[in-house]
């Protein structure tokens, strides 16, 4: 009876493991998921190492808002958070590629492509409501008294109620 063998394709390893009834059964979905997870983690580590090499080759002023996207068929793709950074990278692409070609991973890079990708989430400070002065509140109430539009009057009176104490 064949045992689970690393040299066999994954699909045959799964079926071979299930042939003996007294062995604990391994869910093939879990096995494949673990296999894919390891593969994915290896790719992520490889990508991180490549990104570190690329950022090290960039001038310090340009490295801050720049990310490594991919490198396929000699084409290096970067993304920058601002159009100005992307333009500066394009302007200095020859010296950047020259520096990158010193690394084994990027020795065949012949083209540099830079995309602008603004940050997805920006942390905006909460809007700070400044209370009205007594004079401004008085003017709003006065203006509310002169308006004929009922909804506008209600809004003006509500604004006037935000008075500084």
C-alpha positions as CSV (number, residue, x, y, z in Angstrom):
1,X,0.0,0.0,0.0
2,X,1.6,3.3,-1.0
3,X,2.2,5.9,1.7
4,X,1.8,9.6,1.5
5,X,4.8,10.6,-0.6
6,X,6.1,14.1,-1.2
7,X,7.1,13.3,-4.7
8,X,3.6,12.4,-5.8
9,X,1.2,15.2,-7.0
10,X,-0.9,16.7,-4.3
11,X,-4.1,15.1,-5.6
12,X,-2.7,11.6,-5.4
13,X,-1.2,12.2,-2.0
14,X,-4.7,13.0,-0.7
15,X,-6.2,9.9,-2.1
16,X,-3.3,7.6,-1.0
17,X,-3.7,8.9,2.6
18,X,-7.4,7.9,2.6
19,X,-6.9,4.3,1.4
20,X,-6.5,2.8,4.8
21,X,-9.6,2.9,6.9
22,X,-7.9,2.8,10.3
23,X,-5.9,6.0,9.6
24,X,-7.4,9.3,10.7
25,X,-9.0,11.0,7.7
26,X,-7.6,14.3,6.5
27,X,-10.0,16.7,5.0
28,X,-8.6,17.5,1.6
29,X,-10.0,21.0,1.8
30,X,-7.9,21.7,4.9
31,X,-4.9,20.2,3.3
32,X,-5.2,22.3,0.1
33,X,-6.0,25.4,2.2
34,X,-2.8,24.9,4.2
35,X,-0.8,24.3,1.0
36,X,-2.2,27.5,-0.6
37,X,-1.6,29.4,2.6
38,X,2.1,28.4,2.7
39,X,2.4,29.3,-0.9
40,X,0.7,32.6,-0.4
41,X,2.9,33.4,2.6
42,X,6.0,32.6,0.6
43,X,4.9,34.9,-2.2
44,X,4.2,37.7,0.3
45,X,7.7,37.4,1.9
46,X,9.2,37.4,-1.6
47,X,7.2,40.5,-2.5
48,X,8.3,42.2,0.8
49,X,11.9,41.5,0.1
50,X,11.6,42.9,-3.4
51,X,9.9,46.0,-2.1
52,X,12.7,46.6,0.4
53,X,15.3,46.3,-2.4
54,X,13.3,48.8,-4.6
55,X,12.8,51.3,-1.8
56,X,16.5,51.1,-1.0
57,X,17.3,52.0,-4.6
58,X,15.1,55.0,-4.6
59,X,16.2,58.4,-3.3
60,X,15.1,58.9,0.3
61,X,12.8,61.8,-0.7
62,X,10.9,59.5,-3.1
63,X,10.8,56.3,-1.1
64,X,8.2,57.6,1.4
65,X,5.1,57.5,-0.8
66,X,6.2,54.7,-3.1
67,X,5.2,51.0,-3.2
68,X,6.5,48.1,-5.2
69,X,3.7,46.6,-7.3
70,X,5.3,43.9,-9.5
71,X,8.1,43.0,-11.8
72,X,7.3,40.9,-14.8
73,X,9.0,40.4,-18.1
74,X,11.6,43.1,-17.3
75,X,8.9,45.7,-16.5
76,X,9.0,47.1,-13.0
77,X,5.7,48.6,-11.8
78,X,5.6,51.0,-8.8
79,X,2.8,53.0,-7.3
80,X,3.1,56.5,-5.8
81,X,0.7,58.2,-3.6
82,X,1.1,61.6,-5.3
83,X,1.5,62.6,-8.9
84,X,4.5,64.7,-8.1
85,X,6.3,61.7,-6.6
86,X,5.4,59.6,-9.7
87,X,6.8,62.4,-12.0
88,X,10.0,62.6,-10.1
89,X,10.5,58.8,-10.2
90,X,9.9,58.9,-14.0
91,X,12.3,61.7,-14.4
92,X,15.0,59.8,-12.5
93,X,14.1,56.3,-13.8
94,X,17.4,55.7,-15.6
95,X,19.5,56.1,-12.4
96,X,16.9,54.1,-10.4
97,X,17.0,51.2,-12.8
98,X,20.8,51.3,-12.9
99,X,20.9,51.0,-9.1
100,X,18.3,48.2,-9.2
101,X,20.1,46.2,-11.8
102,X,22.9,45.7,-9.3
103,X,20.5,43.4,-7.5
104,X,20.2,39.8,-8.8
105,X,16.4,39.9,-8.7
106,X,16.2,43.0,-10.9
107,X,19.2,42.6,-13.3
108,X,16.9,42.3,-16.4
109,X,14.7,45.3,-15.6
110,X,14.5,47.4,-18.8
111,X,11.2,49.4,-18.2
112,X,9.9,51.3,-15.3
113,X,6.2,52.1,-15.0
114,X,4.8,54.3,-12.2
115,X,1.1,54.5,-11.4
116,X,-0.5,57.1,-9.1
117,X,-2.6,55.5,-6.4
118,X,-3.7,57.9,-3.7
119,X,-4.2,56.5,-0.2
120,X,-7.6,54.8,0.2
121,X,-8.3,56.1,3.7
122,X,-7.2,59.4,4.9
123,X,-7.5,60.2,8.6
124,X,-9.3,63.5,8.7
125,X,-9.4,65.4,12.0
126,X,-12.9,65.7,13.4
127,X,-14.6,68.9,12.5
128,X,-14.4,71.1,15.5
129,X,-17.6,73.1,15.9
130,X,-16.8,76.6,17.0
131,X,-19.7,78.1,19.0
132,X,-21.2,81.4,17.8
133,X,-20.6,84.7,19.6
134,X,-23.6,86.3,21.2
135,X,-23.6,89.0,18.5
136,X,-23.7,86.5,15.6
137,X,-26.4,84.5,17.3
138,X,-28.5,87.7,17.7
139,X,-28.0,88.5,14.0
140,X,-29.1,85.0,13.0
141,X,-32.3,85.3,15.2
142,X,-33.0,88.7,13.8
143,X,-32.6,87.4,10.2
144,X,-34.8,84.4,11.1
145,X,-37.6,86.8,12.2
146,X,-37.5,88.6,8.8
147,X,-37.6,85.5,6.6
148,X,-40.9,84.2,5.1
149,X,-39.6,80.7,4.4
150,X,-40.5,78.5,7.3
151,X,-37.8,75.8,6.8
152,X,-35.1,78.5,6.5
153,X,-36.3,80.2,9.6
154,X,-36.1,76.9,11.6
155,X,-32.5,76.3,10.3
156,X,-31.4,79.9,11.2
157,X,-33.0,79.6,14.7
158,X,-31.2,76.3,15.2
159,X,-27.9,77.8,14.2
160,X,-28.5,80.7,16.5
161,X,-28.9,78.3,19.4
162,X,-25.2,77.2,19.2
163,X,-24.1,80.2,21.3
164,X,-20.9,80.3,23.3
165,X,-21.6,80.3,27.0
